[in-house]
Amino acid sequence: MLNVPSPAFPAPGSQQRAASGGRSKVPLKQGRSLMDWIRLTKSGKDLTGLKGRLIEVTEEELIKHNKKDDCWVCIRGLVYNVSPYMEYHPGGEDELMRAAGSDGTDLFDQVHRWVNYESMLKECLVGRMAVKPVVLAKENHEKKPLNGILLKSKVPDLPVKEISPSYDWFQTESLVTIVIYTKQKDMDSESVIVDYQDGCFRAEIVVNDYSYLLHTELSHEIQEDITARVTEKTGKVEIILKKKNNVSWKYLGHPLESHNSFTAHREKGAEIVKPYTPVLESLHSDLREPLHPHNKYIYVIIKIYHTGLFTPHFDCLQIGDYVSLSNPEGNFKKSQLQDLEELFLLAAGTGFTPMVKILNYALANITNLRKVKLMFFNKTEEDILWRNQLEQLADKERRFEVEFILSEPTCEWIGKQGRISLPLLSKFVKRSLENSRVLICICGPAPFTEQGIRLLKDLNFSQEEVHSFTA
Ligand code: NAP
């Protein structure tokens, strides 16, 4: 229906050659070639008439769109407005009209199942068919859903597009609010990256291994301070833009490349990458998350290894130089801290960095928390990161305790020394009550972490009670 292969492909008898004898092409008007179509789809023109919105389409609605200049077709549960494509269709308009206002999945499969219609008609996507509740008829016969509409129970098999976030926007006199529905629990503001430059607005929402991108040249100017709010329970992201002039916007903007797309993170190539864990500005004394002006700052602790390959380059950076940052990675979820009574943090060297936010968040938000203990392994006293702040916090906050262990102490050191070991852990990581809900977080050089995990297992802590950070 969408494109006709050359007579040699697919091979005769191939599964892809479903219609025997092939089908005739109709002559296309000038400027209506495949390349012209691709150019049109990349032009940013609103091809659906919905200004980038995706909607749920009911059967009743689908049927209404059955004319050449208003033609919607459903293929495997996704609905496309194919009117703009009519003149580009090598099989002709009449052929395309056979599926107008209906489910064209069977017809499509008969003619050329192999065509990548998802990519070809990406900009014509209107939305998905509304899922109807399945009624069980008598004698256990399931009512067959309309071809192409998948039942909720089949959701894990759906293509990525089916589980992808969607967005909407609305405005008041002075604000424009973009709402993105990710349908993901446990989302937090660190998964939202917003940028505005030269009239182009870009919001990237990280959902597990995927990124949802809104990228658009806004129809009107906005002020620079953009606010993002995340409702953790539902995964709803609200991005609030302040209008520069109090005028009514007719549409959000012109979509730019990859606008409203949901794609898997690309494999990293040969470039050198190194993960760093963002920390806070400090271990704030009032134990509340410090307010970064407009969420514009990221704080990282970087240890320069003078004989290393990567960090000496960092050491040479000047103010005003650029580094590129990837999306956040990692699998720690705040929900692991919920209802916790005791939290143990085992850190070695810069393995302290993931503990900063956990410590801060747990003390400020987990009401049942009775104790947080940090066991911090370093070579020398000079290596202890944020020692003053940690000692001050331990003085102020009765639930927090810190212990420093050095592997290369000077003779003046009166604290504990050595490496991670069973005798050290068995004294330090102990439930204060038999049934206490505990979590132990561990991070440091890989062999340190591996050994720690083994020792904690020997001490009968379950897998769920131990979270290790690995680079
Ligand atoms: P370091 O100064 O070399 O070592 C810190 C402490 O760990 C020292 O007391 C050291 O003892 C001990 N240690 C090292 N290897 C050990 C082993 N095999 N068994 C027991 N103890 C051991 O550490 P660093 O240079 O800061 O490195 C920190 C590491 O943490 C890096 O590998 C980094 O990639 C990792 N990290 C991971 C994350 C994450 O999120 N996954 C975040 C931050 C850092 P000795 O003096 O005896 O060696």
Boltz pocket constraint, residues with backbone or C-beta under 6 A from the ligand:
constraints:
  - pocket:
      binder: B
      contacts: [[A, 275], [A, 276], [A, 277], [A, 303], [A, 348], [A, 349], [A, 350], [A, 351], [A, 352], [A, 353], [A, 354], [A, 377], [A, 378], [A, 379], [A, 383], [A, 405], [A, 406], [A, 407], [A, 408], [A, 418], [A, 419], [A, 420], [A, 443], [A, 444], [A, 445], [A, 446], [A, 447], [A, 448], [A, 451], [A, 469], [A, 470], [A, 471]]
      max_distance: 6.0
